[in-house]
Amino acid sequence: MSRPLWKESAAAISARVRAGEITAVEAMDAGWDGPASLWEHDVHAVVHTDREARHAAAEAAPARGLLAGVPVLVKDNLCTVDYPTTCCSRILAGYHAPYDATVVRRLREAGAVIVGKGNMDEFAMGSSTEFSCYGPTRNPWDLSRVPGGSSGGPAAAVAYGLVPVALGSDTGGSVRQPAAFCGVYGLKPTYGRLSRYGLVAFGSSLDQVGIFARHAGDVATTFAALAGWDEYDATSRPAPAPDVSNWDAGVTGLRFGWPANLWANGVDGAIVDALERSANALERAGGTRVPMEFLPGEYAVAAYYLVATAEASSNLARFDGVRYGLRSSDATDVRSLYVRSRSEGFGPEVRRRILLGTYALSSGYYDAYYLQAQRARTRIRREYARAFESCDFLLLPAAPTLPFRVGEKVDDPLAMYLSDVFTIGANLAGTPGLSVPVGVTPEGLPTAVQLLGPQDGEGALLRAARAIEVNGDVARLPREHEVEASWPGKR
Amino acid sequence: MAWEAVIGLECHIQLRTRTKMFCECEVVFGDEANSHVCPTCLGLPGALPRLNAGAIRMALRLGLALGCDIRHESQFARKNYFYPDMPKNYQITQYDRPLFEHGTLPVVVEGEAREFALTRIHCEEDAGKSFHPERTGDRSRSRVEFNRAGTPLLELVTEPVLRSPADCAAFLVTLRRLVRALGISDADMEKGQLRCDANVSLRPEGASLLGVKTELKNLNSIKGVERGVAAEIERQRRALDSGERIVQATLLYDADHDKLAIMRTKEQAHDYRYFPDPDLPLLVVSEAELEQARASLPELPWRRVQRFVAQYGLPPYDAAVLGDSRELADYYEECAAGLDPKFVANWLMTEALRAVNERAWDVARWTAQVPAARMADFLGRVARKELPGPLAKQFIGWLADEAGGVDELLARHGVSVKGTAEDLRPIVKAVLDENPGPVAQYLAGKTVTMGFLVGQVMKKSGGQAVPTLAQQLLIEEMAARS
């Protein structure tokens, strides 16, 4: 007997479902009715689910496709017809989308079962999943710590074994940073590779749907199922998606950039250690280390927060209480309807960013802020392109720190923003990035590295991740809660 | 002091595409409220715009017709402001990189040919509609309706080159004619398919600097534009003459009472926070698309009018009337083929258009009822004098109201045209027999008597004789008798 079902990879589950050995309902219940369900009480990864809806979806799922019978949790900012879509904001309390996001539709077409919606920072604004109107998600490795954010719910759910695959969204690192904090893989594809249709917009030019999984191969399979042009998203890439089926082909001949200057200061020693071990693993597998100086725009954080907030201020204007969502009961005229509904509906971080973005776009400030940020962005994009002339991908930290404690940065926006320092470049440049777990510290916290590639470079990233997974001496360690014996039996 | 008015127009032209600008909802008017909506045009969370290529093809026709500079990579921008019938609380429009710039519209104003310079033309989406308590009857709430939301519009902005209300009216009439000829808009101002705001300022005659302007909105007809602009010029003139200063403001024109009311002043002006829409890539226009649009251009209305004058020798006024719409111009040319073009122009302009007006029809109804072939057959017989004039005029009504060819109609109404010598000769003989006096006078050289004799033949034939033939027979018969 192999691993228990709830710890299986998506590949193994879908193979067994396709072969008729198990049903989608069994695959799903293995998570929901198994040990994982007990963790959910403490972790709080899921904000909308429903046993009946889950079962209906599992029973309706075709027993074929790349993800046949694979239970998938999707972030609460992806539209689904069977669960509310609220972006974990009061302003969308009770909102049901009348359509599935394109990626959700493609999941279903690939045989996957959507089991519910994952917790997140309100409107994906945050790096700790503490800014959720439903309360925070906790890190399953240490409940006193944050799971990262904004896609903390989906990341945590994959980490503790509720589902083998989950979808998040990554505007500045919102998939890669929580993946790092939770010890799972987290892919942000090339901008435009996964459709944004049905992803509630935060920073439209930066947003990209991302994939969480516990295995590099599951990331590749899910990517293959979702990637591709979508007529409903004018920013989706028309060219065919890169073939990632060779994710297990090894890294022989691949060169990885080693910009050690990036972690000379301010990066946790455990992460520097993880980088070194990953580099060694890649070299052992046949990769070549290319030491380089890389300063991807000293102004990246500033540029990012101007572009993202400017776009957000406009994207979030539609939440006004007129057509859907929360409408203040105290409104006396249209103006007070807007002011009260939005003041009551949006949390403090969202309000802060709307104000910042509104300011950045204001007449008289536009040139100094938004336009200047776009210029910086163009430069950053060029710098990335130049870096990829001498290597196939870059190896660098996903986050500068290990998971921080709940409450630690919640009142210090700037410190929170700086936890994105290694991830936002890929969003500004529109290039892919992948968080790779590389074991745990002696204190039991996951460590991770990040791989960044050029546009459409997902294949090399997945091959490298697989090489680290197989050949590294730090391949994912068993977690305490994965020891079946330590769990009470199936309820 | 003598003042000169300086006017610039901002026109919105609703394109007659089948679907909306950024989604696949049909553009339909008058259907049940909110029955042509989708996640995109309702601004639902997560929905994205996708460009209607057909709207751009239509836009290209206008840009080419007006000789605009065409931007090969133009950009959509968001214009941010809150309004309940604006689903996303921003409008997708174009800002600093519009599709078209410059270009001119040739206009004839009171007989004088002018060219009005344009600033720009850009593409954008329309908003929905609000129904406020005065219309809903419910004092506590307004209603919003989104069937119109996302309808494709072109916004055309002129340079401040118009000088009078007459300029404005002629400009709009010409623009309307053009977009109809191009087949890109029905441009009915009453239905909001063509909308116009006017920027008006005054300056001392001969000055080159511009005065403080006001913007007039709610001009719902060409007459309304003319009268609203006239009222505003008058208001500014009186203010300036009495030493007041003009305050930059947006005014609403109330056509029913011919009154202007201030909607907002400059201090209350919005900051629209324009920025490029990140949901839409640059709008790229290729040479091939331009070529295709160029090939699809019909003969432009003003060129056609010029050709009517040159080719058919029509007076400019007649050419302008017949060239007013593509429909009428096409119809005219079909009817005129093989006939005297001036003769056909006269008949269409007097008899046919009168019949259209009497019935409160439009030209389309007429051309459907009296296709060009039917009309040409009729006009040919009139031209060959096979139908007498008075009968022909009556005949127009039969053509309009009944089916059937010329012969069929004659038979139905029991009319036999005394069109041949055999038909008429007995009547002519009888008239000569009955009027020896006048015959003698004619033969004695008093030729005006011929009119009387012809009249008698007409009378005896019940109006069915062709007068020229009657005269010819009278002369022949008298010569035979003398």
Contacts between the chains, C-beta under 8 A, distances in Angstrom:
chain1	res1	chain2	res2	distance
A	77	B	46	7.7
A	78	B	46	7.5
A	79	B	45	6.9
A	79	B	46	4.6
A	85	B	45	6.7
A	85	B	46	7.5
A	87	B	45	7.4
A	92	B	45	6.9
A	95	B	45	7.2
A	97	B	39	7.8
A	97	B	44	6.9
A	97	B	45	6.8
A	97	B	46	6.7
A	98	B	39	6.7
A	98	B	44	7.2
A	99	B	39	5.6
A	99	B	44	7.9
A	101	B	46	6.1
A	196	B	48	6.4
A	197	B	46	6.9
A	197	B	47	7.3
A	197	B	48	5.2
A	198	B	46	4.3
A	198	B	47	7.6
A	199	B	46	5.7
A	200	B	45	4.3
A	200	B	46	4.7
A	201	B	45	8.0
A	201	B	46	7.1
A	201	B	48	8.0
A	201	B	279	7.7
A	203	B	278	7.7
A	204	B	278	3.9
A	204	B	279	5.3
A	205	B	278	3.8
A	231	B	50	6.6
A	232	B	48	6.2
A	232	B	50	6.3
A	233	B	48	5.4
A	233	B	50	7.7
A	234	B	48	6.7
A	234	B	49	6.7
A	234	B	50	5.0
A	234	B	51	6.5
A	234	B	279	6.3
A	234	B	280	5.3
A	234	B	281	6.0
A	235	B	48	7.9
A	235	B	278	7.5
A	235	B	279	6.5
A	235	B	280	7.7
A	235	B	281	6.4
A	310	B	275	6.4
A	311	B	275	7.9
A	311	B	278	5.7
A	313	B	80	7.8
A	313	B	273	7.7
A	314	B	78	5.3
A	314	B	80	5.4
A	314	B	90	5.4
A	314	B	273	7.3
A	314	B	275	7.2
A	317	B	80	6.3
A	317	B	82	6.8
A	317	B	88	6.6
A	317	B	89	3.6
A	317	B	90	5.9
A	318	B	43	4.6
A	318	B	45	7.2
A	318	B	87	6.7
A	318	B	88	4.7
A	318	B	89	5.5
A	319	B	45	7.8
A	320	B	82	6.6
A	320	B	84	7.8
A	320	B	89	6.0
A	322	B	84	5.0
A	322	B	144	6.8
A	323	B	42	6.4
A	323	B	43	7.2
A	323	B	44	7.9
A	323	B	87	7.0
A	323	B	144	7.8
A	324	B	44	7.2
A	324	B	45	8.0
A	334	B	84	5.9
A	334	B	142	7.6
A	338	B	82	5.7
A	358	B	273	6.9
A	361	B	80	7.4
A	361	B	273	3.9
A	361	B	274	7.9
A	361	B	275	5.6
A	362	B	271	5.8
A	362	B	273	6.2
A	363	B	271	4.7
A	363	B	273	7.3
A	366	B	273	7.6
A	366	B	274	7.9
A	366	B	275	7.3
A	370	B	275	6.1
